Structure formats: C-alpha cells, structure tokens
C-alpha cells in the first residue's frame, strides 16, 4: 500500500507511498458489464451498523475474497547505485509505479515495508467478480510476476493467469485456472457517501482473511499516484498485504479496491485509499475484452486556472483549465483548439480543473464527437471535437542560452533561444517574481500576454508594456523539458 510521509498528501508532492503494495494514485474507458450478477442480498440488508456486529455480512462476502501470491524468478536486483540488494528493496516488485516515491524519501530513509528475501514472492489480496473465476487485484501486486496463485479462506488454492493490467489506475484482472464455480461479488452501482460504513477484507502481512471496519472519510482524493487519481479515503485499518482487497458497503457490494495508505511509520493510522467501484467496473471490463484499456485522447497540455491567470485573460473568476500546448495533428488541433484557450465545459458539464478534464476525456469512447465550451479572447465559444485514441507518449521541449537582456523588474535575464523559438531564460534573480513562480534558467518564454516573442528585446518591450498598463500580472507561456505551462508573473508596479 502506498504510504504517505507528507501531511499535505492531497498534493502532488507526496514524499512516500507505502504500496498497498501493501503486498507482501473515474470511469476511464468505455466498457460493457462483465460480471455475473452476484446472489441477491438478503432482504434484511443492513441500513446501519448492527448492535450484534458484522458477522452475517462477513459470512456473506468472505468466500469471495482471496489471498494473492505472486512469484518472481529468483534474481538479485540492484539498486540505483548498482549495489546488489535483496529482491524487493522497497517491499514490492521492481518497476512498481510507487517505487519512485520511496527512493525520494527524506534523509535517505527506505520503505518501512522493506521485505526480507523470501524466494522471490509477494503477497496481496483480491476478490472474485464472476462465477467462472475472474478476479480483481492491484497491478502492483502481480506486476512482472512469473507465476500467480490465489488462496481462498476455506483453504482452496488455484493457479491464476493475468488477463490484463492497467498501471495508470493500478488495477489488474486475473482468471483462475479451474472449471470450478465461484461465488462472485458485485460492484456497487450507487456512489458512496462520505460517512458511510465500510468493511475491508484482505490479507494483511500474509495472515489471511482479515476484517476491519470504518467509514468513508473523504472522496475524490488526488494522492499523486497517477494521472486519473480519484480515490476514496477510508479509515478502516488496512496494512501491507491488503492491496487489491475489497472495501464493502453494508449491502455486501464492493465500493472500492484498497490500494494505498498514509502512514508516518508504515503501519495503519486510519488513512487509507481505495479505487472507487465506478473506476474499477469500466477498467476491468475493458481489460477482459483484449487485456488493454482504451482511453479517449484530446491532445493538449493543460494546467489549472489560478486567480492571477483568470485576471490576465479576462475571466471573472478562476474556472476551467487552460491549454498550455496543443499537439500537432491531435483531435484538439483538428478541432481548432488553441494554446491559451480555457476549457470550461465538455458536453455541457462544467470542468473544474485539469484532473477532472483528464478523467472526462479518458472516459469517452474514441471516435465520439463532443461539444467543448472554451473561453478565448474575452468570449465563450463552442467547438466540436472528435475524441481520438490515447497514444503512449507525451510531448517534450528544449531550452537555450546566450548573452542576457536585462529585465530587472521581474528578475529575468533573457537571451535568444538555440532553436529560434521564443526567448531563453539565461538567469533568474533569487527572490524575484519570476523565481517565485518557479521559472528557471533554461526555460523558454514563447508568449507574453498572448503575443509570440522570438527576440529578447521584443520580450523586454512586452514586459515593459505590461508594467505601463498597470495590470496585476503579466501572462507568460513558458516551455521546458517537462512541457509547456502558463505563468502569471506578478507585476511589480501592478
């Protein structure tokens, strides 16, 4: 399970995740129902926590929950320094999407779930979703495994095959290698509410079927684990080995898949994260079709609209998401979307920020036409966009150097760029408005207040004009090797 060592874990700067990877970050794609309907829940389905406890509910769901064991070809894995280390240095398989977080822990700390050498094995949890033995777990539990097996609470063990996995949502679909019939669980159709009871079942620390209870503490959490983060936060205790296990409502329906925890120590402190059933339902249905997930694609780089950016472009308030770059020959480019446009709505549904837009577009079937409301040049307009199929790679950019052109009000020294596109940032004055907005030496400024600039003198003149206008901020389009973004630089005289 990912573990968070940063109290501001809702931000992208999360320092450490302990993988629910606790093994051993949306309807994102179109898909049809995959699952064999679960047996009808008894008419006495719980409306509230029973005084006598949850034993009846546990009896109902426990036969469908499994311990997942992933075996890896025995081999010594080296760390980044080239030194030989135990196979799972961070407590989960090499290449896990959460591995990077542990390498960045402060003061050289390593994961508190550093696993001993155990013959190349990792453990997690999962649950059955069809009578013929399809089951769901986390991708990080089975990633790169040479063999996968599952064990039921009654002692039955089976080999399982990986049908498909999706690293971006950390979900995987397995199929039990058997002609036996299994008891499936059902994903909840209704959206859970904050404060609802939740029951977690899994395989913490390899102990086998274990039950804990709590409530849904929050929804829509972005923990920096992936581009489509939309986690439920729960306080039912979950620990290493719970990864991939289900979280139930009081009707015995799966509301989430336990995936990550926040923890200063590595153990449960009552802050866990589960992938919502709405995400899992569509992802696993897509995986069953062909082992892959097909997502919609727009072809833009986007960023939040801050109050400063909103004022710079003439919006009454911060809303939507601003386009920092448009990919050549992309659906966005073909539809006429431009850098600097602010996307306010898709098919009439308001867009609050980049994450929400990403989830909306990813969940649209490629080839579908959508109406997009954008703000451009002080006016709203509508564009029709034919959503494409998401490719594998993102755009990148370059920077340059040369003799500076001084613009001291903003703390920038500018120079011609190596490519002739824009002007390069040759230096940034510490404590200046530019430094405060994260502009760095080597960045390239492409536009100032919507106008392209290709020479330092022209850029300096545009900055001076902004000062004369008396606005609070000047809007720059800045490019570096991580992509493009808009920056609202506070006007020293604004």
N, C-alpha and C positions, 0 to 999 in steps of 0.2 A: 504494500500500500504506500502510496507516496506520503512522505511525512513532511510537514511544513515547520521550518525553524524560524520563520519570519512572521511576526504578528500581523503584518499587513498582507496576509496570504491572498487576499482577493485581488491584489495587483499582480502584474506580470513578473515583478521582481521577486518571485518566490525563491528562497535560497535553497530549500531542500524538500524533497518529496520522498516519503518512505513508501515505496510501491506496495499497494495493496497487494502490489508486488509483494504485498504482504504475502508473498508467495511462500515461501519456504523454509490526458486536464482525460432535441433538435431533429426533428426528422430531417436527415441529411440527404436521403435519397428516396426516390420513388420505389415502391415495392408492394407486392400483394401479400395478403395474410398467409403466413407459412405454417401456423401451428394447428395441431389437432386440438379441438376445444377441450379444456380441462373439465373434469367432472363438476357438475353443478355444486356450488357451495350450499351447505345446509341452510334451510330457511331461517335458522337461528343465528345467521351471520352476525357477528358482534357489532354493535353500534357504539360500544365504549369498552374500556378496559374492564374485564370481568373481575369480580371480587375474588374468584377462586383461581385466577391466573390464566395463562395462555396455553395450557396443556392440550386442550382439544384442537386448537389451531396448529400447534406444533405436530401433533399426531397426523394431521391432515397433510402438511407440507414436507415433513422430514423425509419421507420415502422418495422424494423427487430431487433432493439436494445431494450432491456428490463431492467427494474429495478428488481433486485432480492432481496427478503426479506426472511431471514432465521429466524425461530422462535425456541427458545430453552426452554426446560422445566424449569420453574422458580425455581431457587435454588440459595442459597448463595454459592459462590465459595470462597475457602480460598486461600490466597497467600502462598508462600513458608514458611513463618514464622508461619503459622497456624492461622493467624488473619482473621476474616471474612472480605470480601471485596465485592464491587459491582461485578455483574456477569461477566462483561468483563473488567477486570482490565487494560488491555493493548489496549482496543479498538477493539479486535477481539476475536473470540471464543476460549475458553480454549483448549489447545492442538495444536494450530496453529503452524506450523513449524517456524514461525517468532517470537513466544513468547519469546524464549530464548534470542534474541538479546536485547529486552527491559529490561530484568532482569539484563543484563550486562552493562547497560548504566552507564557512569561515574557519580560519586558523588551522587549516589542513585537516579538519575533522573528517572522519569517514562515517558511512552509514551506521547507525546503531544496530542495524539488522545485518551486520556483516556475517555471512553464512560460513560455517565450517565446511571443510571438504567432506562431501558425503557421496562420493562416487558419481558426481555429476547429476544431481537430482534437485528439483524444486517442486514445491507444493502450493496449491491454491485451492479454489473452490469453484463450483459450477452448479447448474441446475438443468433438468430435463424440460424440453418445451414441446416434444411430440412423442406419441406412443411408439414410434419406430426408432427412437433413441437419439434424436438431435438434441444437443445441449449447448448452453452458452457459458462462456467464461471470459476472462480478460485476455487480450492479446499478449500482454507482458508475461502471463503465466506460462504460455506454451510457445513463445517466440523461439524459433530455431531449434526446437526440441527434436531429437531423433526418434523418440517414442513417447506416446501419451497413453496413460491408463486412468481409469476412474474407479472409485470405490463407493458403494452405497452404504447407508447406515446399517443395513442388515448383513453386511459383510460381503456381498457380491462384488466381484471385480471383473472389469472388462477392459480390453484394449479399445482405443478410440483413434479416429482419424481426423486430422484438421481439414475441414471443408474450405475454410477461408478465414481471413482476419483483416482487421482494419485498424492500423496503428493510429490513425488520426482521432478515433474515438476509443481506442484501446478495447475493442471488442473482438471476440473470436467465436466461430461456430464449429463445433465438433460433432462427429457421428459415432455412436457406439457400434463396435463391430460385433453385432449379435442379431439374431432374429427374434429375440425375446421382446415382449411387450412391456413398456414402461409407463409409469404414471406421470403425465405432463403437468406443468404449471402454466398458468395463464398470465399474460401481461395485463396490468390494469389499463382499462380504457379511459377512465376519468383521471384528470390531472390532480395529483395530491396537493393538499393544502398545508401550509406551514402550521404546525401544531398537531397534525395527525399522528396517531400512533404508528410506529414502525417496528417490525421484528426482523432481526438479522440472523441468518443461519449460515454457518460456514465451518471452515477447518483451521481455526487459529493455531499457529505453532505446530501444526500437524497432529493436533489432539483428536481430530474427527469432529462429527456433528456437534456443534455448539450453538446455543441460542442466547441472544441478548435482545433487550428491548429498549426503546426510547421514543423520540418524536422526530419529526422533520423540523429542523431548526431554521432552515432558510432554503430558498430555491434560486436558480439562475446564477450559481456561483461560477466565476471565472478564476481558476486557480493556476493558469499559465501552463497547463499540461498539453494543450493542443489548440488548433485553430477554431474548434467548434465547442469549446467548453460551455457547459450548461448544467452543472452538477447540482444535485440535491445535497444539502448539508444535513446530516443526521447525527444524533448524539447517542445512538445505540452503540455500545463499545464494540469496535472491530479492530483486529490486530493482524500481524503478519500471518498469512495463510488464509485470510478472509477474502482475498482478491478473487473476483469473479462470482462470489456468492450472492444470493438474492436478499433483498430487503422487502418484506411483505407488509401489506396493509392488513386490517383486521378481517378482511374477507378472504385472506389467503392468496391474494393476487400479488404479483411481483410489481413493485413500484420503482425499483432501482437495482442496479448491479454495483455492489460495493467495490470501490476501486482505489481510494486514496484516504490518507488520514493526515491531519495536522498534529504534530507532536514535537515538543522540545526534547523529549527523551527517547522516542522511538516506540513507546507504548501508547495505548489509547488514553486520550484525555477528553474523550467525548466529542471530538470534532472529526467526523468522517464525511467522505464524499461518495456519492453514488450516481452512476449514469442513469438518467431517467428512462422509464419504460418506453416513453414515446420515441426516444432516440434508438434504443435497442431494437424495438419492434421492426422499424424500417431497415436498419442496418443488417440485422441477421437475415431478414427476408431477401435482401439484395445478395448477401453472401451465399445463400442457398441456391440462388439462380445460377451463378457462374463462379463463385469463390471470390468475387471482387465487388467493390462498391462504386457505383457510377454516380457522380455528383454533377450538378449544374455549375456552369462557369460563366462569368461575366467578362473578366479580363481587365481588371483595374487594380491599382494600388489605392488604398483608402486609409483615412485617418479620422479621428474624432474632430468635431467642430467645437473649438473652445469659444469662450465668450469673446476673446480677442479676435479670433478668426471671424466669428459671426459679425462683429462690428466692422471688420475690414472689408467684408464682402457685401455688407448692407442688410444682413438678416436681423430681425428684431431680437432674436434670442438664439442661443446655441441649439441647433437641431440638425438631425440627419447625419450624414457622413460625407466628407469632402473627398473628391477624386484627386489624388496626387499624381497619378500617371495612368495612361491608357495603353494597353498592349497592342502592338501592330496586328492588324487582321483579326482582332478579337471580336466577340459579339458586341462589346461596348463600342469599339471603334467603328464597326459597320453600322451601328445604330445612330452614330453621331454624338456619342458622349465625349466630352472634352475634359482635359485637365482643368481643374478649378470649378467644375460643376459640383453642386452639392445635391446628393441623392436624398430626397425627403420621404419617398414612399414607393412601394412596389405593389402593383395591382390594388392600389387604394389603401394598403396597410402601411401605417407610419413606420419609418425606420429611425430608431433612436441612436444608433451608433454602428461602428464597423463590425463588431461581433454579431449583432443582430442581422445586419445585411448579409454577412458571410453565411450565416445559418440559413437565411431565407433562400439565397441563390443556390446554395448547395443542395437544398431540399427540392428544388424544381427539376422536373424531368427534362433532360437535354432535348432541344427542339421545340420547347414550349415558348410561345410568344407572351411576353409580359409588358404591361404598361408601367413605365417608370416616371415618377414625378421628380424633376430636377429644378434647382434654382440656379439661374445663370444671368449675369448682367442685370441684376435687380428684379428679375421676373421669374415666375414659375412657368415651366413648360412641360409637355408630356412627350416622351419618346417611347416607341415600341421596340423592344429588344427581343431577339430570338436567342434564348439561352443555349450556350454550347456545352460541350463535354469537357470537364476539367482535365487539363494536361498535367504533366508531372512536375514541371519546373517553373520557378518564378524568375522575374526579371532581375538583372543586376546592373550596376553602373560603375563609372570610373571618376577619377578626380585628377587634378593637375597642380602645377606650381609655377612660380616665376616672381619677378620683382613686384612688390606690393603697391597698391594705390590706397592711400590712407583715407579711411572714413572713421575718424575717432569717435563721433557721437555714438555709434553703435558698437564700437570695439572691433571693427573688422579691418583687415588689410587684404585687399583684393589683387588678383593677378589674372592674366589671360589663362584660359584652360588649355591643357595639352591637346584636346580634341577640337577646340574652336567652338564648342557648345557651352554657352553660359560663361560665367567668370569663376575662377577658383578662389577659395579662401586660403590666403597664404599664411595668415596668423589671426589669432583671436585674443583680445585683451582680457586677462583674468578679471572677473567681477563685472564685466560689461553686459549690456543687454543680450548680445549675441552669445556670450558664454553661458548666460543664464538660461537660454533656450536650447542649449546642447549643440550649437553649431561648432564644428571642429575644423582644424586645419586639414585641408584636402577635400572638404566638401565643395560642391559646385552649385552656385546660385544660378538657376535657369530663368526665373522671372522675379520681377519686383512689382507688386501691385498689379499683377495680371499682364504686364508687358515683358516680352522677352528681352534679355540683356546678353550681349556677347563680348563686350569690352569693359574693362574696369572703369574707364571714365564715364561711360554711359550708366553703369551701375551706381557709381558715386553720385552722378547727377540725379538719378531716380530717387536715391535715398534723401538727397538734399531737398528735392521737391516734396517728398512726403513730410519732411520737417516743416516746410513752409505752409503746407495745407493745414497743419495743426491737428491732424488726427491722433488718436491714442496709440495706434500701432501701424506698422507697415508689414504687408504680407509678402513673404518670400517663398518661392518654390525651390527647395534645396534637394540636391541629389548626392548620394554617396554609394559606396559598395553594398549598402543594405537596401537600396531602393530610393524612392522619392517621397518627400513629405512637405506639407506646408508649415511654415513657422511664422507666427505673428510676433514681430520684434517690437517691443515697447518703444515708442518714440520718446527720446529724452526730453523733448520740449512739448510732448502731447499732454 
